[in-house]
Amino acid sequence: MSSLRFGLCSVTFRKKTIEEIVDIAKNAGVGYIEWGGDVHVKSLDDARKVKLLCDNNGLKISSYGSYINSADYDEIKWDEICKITKEMGANSIRIWLGNKDSEKTSTDEYNILLENTKKMCKIAANYSLLVCPECHDNTFNNNTDSILRFKNDLQEDNFKTYFQSRYFRMKYDLDRIDRTFDFIENVHVSYRDMKREQLFRKKDKNYIDTLMKKLKEKNFEGIVLVEFVSGDSEKAFFEDMEKLKRY
């Protein structure tokens, strides 16, 4: 049995109800759900509902996918996000770190991003929460050097990161895991048939296997969250989870 812990992002099934998503997670044998603020959890009432539903079904809430961008900081809105996260019993908030690749971010834009994120971390700390930018293009967290620089300049203990593979740069992915491992909170895994995402039967079948083995070797304690699946289908999700559990 795998020593890694697995979960499901609610964004994987945007069109399904919270009850349906909980059933899918439970039937797949995963222990965690990352609830997104795009559809399913938009208010404190929503947070209470999913918390009760997860508690009653033996599931834990790993994180809140807030879709908040630190380039557009709003103190009132951010405080509400923290309250929603706390109400769910999650310990971390997923954010976007700006809206440009690091290479395209000016010095002034970088300083604003740094200042805003520091404010967000300070407020989140009042709720004992982590702030975790998604590892993604079109954000400042688009490469390893940039997130290491940002982490060093920020100097906030509750600032972590997600890891998400590029699926076509193995050397880069393994290096990123090594160099950022100490502050990787969670991992996103996607199998949807897109250029940047892995589909087992069309690409290197050992790619995901290699990444999972790397995380196991380093005793990764975060959650590996399935973010998207082929065709957005339940069947594909169950199949992908069975593969992941073998790692």
Buried (B, 14 or more C-beta within 10 A) or exposed (E): EEEBBBBBBBBBBEEBEBEEBBBBBBEBEBBBBBBBBEBBBEEBEBBBBBBEBBEEEEBBBBBBBBBBBBBEBEEEEBBBBBBBBBBBEBBBBBBBBBBBBBEEBEEEBBEBBBEBBBBBBEBBBEBEBBBBBBBBEEBBBBBBEBBBBBBEBBEBEBBBBBBBBBBBEBEEBBEBBEEBBEBBBBBBBBBBBEEEBBBBEEBEEEBBBBBBEBBEEEEBEBBBBBBBBBEBEBEBBBBBBEBBBEB
